[in-house]
Amino acid sequence: MTESSGPALVVGLGNPGPEYERTRHNVGFLVADVLAERVGGRFAVHKKSGADLLQARLDGRQILIAKPRTYMNLSGRPVAALAKFFSVPADQVIVVHDELDLPFGTLRLKQGGGEGGHNGLRSISQALTTKEYLRTRIGIGRPPGRQDPADYVLKAFSGPERKEVPVIVEQAADAVEMLLKVGLEAAQNSLH
């Protein structure tokens, strides 16, 4: 991520509706909510994109925080619509999402790369026609035994995990803010 004075778009991924609220797949929404609290803003529906959107400033820079109102596997359309509407280049889009391939609670920042079977990322890559957007990856671990990953991500966090989620979400929000302030390489160096 290059230093930029233009707007940045932070997208928390999740599924709409109360039945999904506390599931592993919705950890991106939780981070978006924390960022919204920190800037003292409220989400409003952005009709042109089909996302809940909050516009704020961080260190004088315009920051757009979004939660697509579509299901996870259709996240690309609202993300691309917001990027186009606000003229945000792909390398200034930060997608916050759950990651099966990282141990629970692990945070990683990266740009580009594969989607690892994550349908939300696949949809965004197709809609933006690039994989070169930034990702804040939040480890949720692999499902136990032979549980289907698709079922696992839609389940609520376990009791012990639930106690840790608020701290992890705050740390992920810190990572997003650091990414916005200092860029990818410096943020990775201090986080990893």
Order of alpha helices (4+ residues) and beta strands (2+ residues): beta-alpha-beta-beta-beta-alpha-beta-beta-alpha-beta-alpha-alpha-alpha
